[in-house]
Amino acid sequence: MNDTAATRRPEAGDHASSASGPWPVTLENVTVRYPNGVVALKDVSLSIGAGEMVAVVGLSGSGKSTMIRTINGLVQPTQGSVTVGPHAMTALRGAALRRARGDIGMIFQSFNLADRTSVYRNAMVGRFSHTPTWRTLLGIATAEDRDIVMRALDSVGMLEKVWGRAGALSGGQKQRVAIARALAQEPAVMLADEPVASLDPPTAHAVMADLSDINADRGLTVLVNLHLMDLARQYTTRMIGLRAGEVVYDGPAASATDADFEQIYGRPVQQRDRLGEK
């Protein structure tokens, strides 16, 4: 691999955007019942516009993670349908489903990085869904792939750590690499499942600001699972509240009242429901 080419700093004005533009997301009468009998989603119908910045808010067990995984095709609904852009996700299987996932970026709470390898190689994983299998197996990246990865790392402020080992990074830095990996897919939709749950307040605010910037600068459709009131209000424009698998709130995030959050949580608002200052 040509390290000199890979470490070229992107020129001013360079930017990466999804080849197909942002996509809408639609759920129609989606129910998810797990084999143990737990109903994680109950007849959920939602339409999310292309380019929206949406918080999905709820306590643990509310169905947030199931909903995002259903959108990504990681969980198949018991009934109903999910459409992401041109893809009827509930109808796809095998290679067709893998190709569709290549256009849907996914960020996890646990980062899912390979700690023993470099930041660069972790971010390059985002290109695998657009890379022939033989290139992936041989570890051969094209100049275009390298440029896309470097721009993604630069956009989240991680270019200076590009050859450092991922395991040596802080939690916030690891999450930024995970965001860059998802951006390297050049997705049309970005999904984030509790991306700040394990971070301290200043770092959590910084990561949410990164996601907000991605939505604004790249026009991506962004759905982020949260349970914290202030983050939903500050960084997203629309809030969907889930309680026991059902939608109990769908409206502007900034104007959501404490009473709205109490309806979502099913209890009075507590201090732990707010992250606090940056």
N, C-alpha and C positions, 0 to 999 in steps of 0.2 A: 504494500500500500504506500502511496506517495505521501509521506507526512508533510512535506513542504506544501503541496497543493491543498492538503486537507486543512492546514492551519492558516491559510490565507484569510485575513480578516475581510468580511464582506465590505464592499464599497458603499459609501454613503448613498442612500436612496434605493439600495437593493431591498427587495422584499419578496417574500414567498406568499402565494395565495392559493387557495384551493382551485384546482383545475376546473371544477364544475360549479364553483360558487357555493354559497351556503344553502342548506336544504331545510325544508320544513319537517316536522315530526308529527305524526298523527297516531293516537291510540283510540281504537273504537271498541267499547264494551269489553275491555281486557280484564280477565280474571286469571289469577295464578293461584292454584292450589297445589301445595307440595305433597309428596307421597305420604308424609306423616299426618296429613289432614289439615295442616295450617293453611289458612287462606291469607296470602300476603297482599293481594290486590283484589278488589271487589268491583267489578263492572266499571272500570275507569275509562272515561272518554275525554281526550284532550287534543287540542290542535295548537301546536307551537309553530310560530311563523319563522321563516328563514331569517337568520340574523338576530333573533331575540336572545337576550341575556336573562336566564330564568333560574331562580332558586327553587329547589324542591325541599321544603322544610317539614320536619317531623322528628319525633323522638325515635329512639332505637325500637325497632319492631314495627314501625309505622308503614313500611313498604317502600321506603325511598330507594334502598339498594336494589330491591327486586325490580322496581320500575326502570331504573337505569339499565340494569342487566337485560331486561326484556327488550328495551329499545335497541341494545347492542346485539341481540340475538343469543346472548349467553344463557338466557332462561326463556323457555317456550311457554307461552300462555296456555292455560287450560281451555280458555275460550276467548274469542275476540281476535282482533288483528292489529298489527303494528306496521306502519309505513314510515320509512326514512328516505326522504327524497324520492328517487325512482324505484326504491327497493321495497317490496312487500316482505318484510323481514320474517314474518311468520310462515311464509311459503318457501323460504330458502333452506337448502341443506347443502352439506359438503362444500365443494369448491366455490359454489355460487355464494354461500353464506360467508366464507372466508374473504372473498373479493369485496363483498359489501362492507364487512368490518374494516377493510383497508381504508375506507373513506370515513370511518367513524373513530375519532380519537378517544382514548379512554385513559383516565388518570385515577389511580387508586390511593386510598389512605396510606397503604403500606409501601408505597413507592415502586416495589417490584423491580428493583435494579439488581444487576450482577455486581456485587460489591468488589470483587477482585479484579474487575476489568475497568478500563478507562471510561471517563465521562463520554468521550467521543464514541466509543464502541457501544455504550448503552444507548446513546441517542440514535446511532445508526440502525438500531433494531426497528425504529419507526419506518425505515425504508424497505423492510423485508417484504411487506405485502405488495410492493410495487416492483419487486426484484425477481428475476428468474431464479429458480431453485438452485441451479448450478452456481450462480454468482454468490448466493447466500452461503452455500456449503463451502465454497473456496475462499470466502471472505474478500471478494473482489468488489469494490465499490466504483461506480463511475464518477467522473468529475462532477456531473450534475448532482448525484447523490451527496457527494462531499459538500458541495456548496449549500444544498438544502439543509443539511445537518448543521453546518456552521452558522448559517443564518438563524436557524431555530435556537441554537445555544446562545447566540448573540442577543436575540430578542428577549431572553430571560436573564441576561447578565452573567452567563456562565462560560463565556468564551475563554477567560483567563484560566479556568480549571480544566480545559479540554483534555489534557493528557494526564490529569491527576486520577488517582484511583477513586472510584465512586464510594467505596467504603470509608474513605477518609473525610467525606463531606458531612456537614451539619444536616439536620433534618430538613431545614428550609431549602438548602442547596440541593439535596436529593430530590425534593419535590419539584424544584425548578428543572432539574435534568429530566424528570418524568414528564413534565409539561413539554420540554423541548423534544423528547422522544415522540410524544403524540403529535406535536406540530410537524415533525419530519414526515409524517404520513401525508401531509398536505390535505387534512380532512375537510369535509364539508360540515361536520357536526362534531362538537367537543363535549364529552361527558366526563364529569368529575364526581367521584363517589367519596364524600367526606374528605376532601383533599387537605383540610387544615386541622383535622381533629387531633393530631398528635403534635401540633406546633404551638409555640408560645405566642402571645398576642401580637407583638410587632412582626414576627415572621408570618403569622397567619394573615395579617393585613397586607403584607407585601405580596404574598402568593395570590390573594384575592384581587389585588390591584393588577397583577400580571394577567389573570384571567379576564378581567374587565378590559384591559388594554388589547388583548387578543380579540375580544369581541368587537371593540371599536375600530381597531386598526385593520384587522383582516376580514371583518364582517362575518365571522363564523357564528353559527348557532351554538350557544353554550348553555348547557344544563349542569348545575352544580348542586349536589346534595349537601344540606347544612342542617344544623339544629340550633344555630345561634342567631338571635334576632337582629343584632346590630349589623352583622355581616350581610344578611339578606337585604336589609334596608339600604345599606350604604353602597353595595356593589352590583346589585341586580335591579332590573326594571320591572320584572314580573315575579310574583311568588305563587307557587302552588303548594298548598298545605295538605299533607296526608296524615290521617289518623286511622289506625286499624285498617289500613288498606284502602280507605275511601278518601276522595277529594272533599275536603271541608272548607277550603279557601282557594280562590283563584282570582287574583287581582293585582293591582300595582303594589310593588314591594315597599316603596318609600312611604306610602301613606298607611301601611298596615298598622293597626293599633295594638296595644297590649291585649285588648279584649279579643282581637283576631288571633293572636298567638295563643291565648288561653284556650280558645276553641280548638286550635290545632293540637296543643299539648294535652288537652283534656284535664287541665289542672291550672292553678294560679301560676303566673310567671315567677321564676326564682332567679337568684343572682347568677346561677350557673348557666342560665339561658342567654346571658350576655357575655361576650368575650372581653369587652373593655377597651381601653385606649390603646393606640398604636405604641 
